[in-house]
Amino acid sequence: MKAVLVLFKDGKVVRRVKRFPDWKAYERFLEGLARGRWERTYRSGAYLEARRGELYLEVLAKEEG
């Protein structure tokens, strides 16, 4: 599966693609964000919004195949 991370920083959009072997690995990644400095603002299934100070992050995952 692959996830697209979109980070809004200093008025710029930074896009990264991250691959995971399965949904469990993706869930562990999201849990790691929540344990860190990111404050989760919204979560629905494979979609997550989080913020840390002036940074804003959106993550959306999709199964490949």
N, C-alpha and C positions, 0 to 999 in steps of 0.2 A: 504494500500500500504506500501511497505517497501523500505527504502533507505539504501545503503551501503556506509559508509563514510570511505575513505582510507586516512590516514594522514601519510606523510613522515616526520619524525622528528629525528634529530641526527643519520641519517643513518639507522633508524629502520622504519618498516611499522606497523602502528597501524590501525586495522580494527574494525569498530563499525557498528552495525545494528540499525537503528532507524525506528520506525513504525509511520505512519501517517494515520488518518482516511480517507483522501481524497486528491485529487490533490491540492485543495486550501490550505490546511494545509501545504503541501510540498512547495508550492510557497511562503507562508509566511515565512517558515524556510529559504529558499534561499534568500529572501529579507532581512531577519534579518542578514544573513551573509554579504550581500553587504553593509548594513548600519553600520556594525561593522568595525573591523580593517582589514577584508579580502579584498584583491583586486581581483576582478573577472578577470581571464585571458581568459576564454573560457566558452561559454554556448550554448548548443544545446538541446532543448527539456528537457528531464529528466536528462541530463548530465551536470555537472558543474565542472570546474577547478578553483581553487582560490589559492592565495598565500598571506602569511603574513611574511615578513622578510625571514628567512630561512625555514619556514614551507611551505609545499605544500599539498593541499587538493583536493581530487577527490570525487565527490558524484554522484551516479547513482541510480535512482529509478525505481521500477517496480511494476505494479499493481499485487496484489495477487488475487487468485481466481481460 
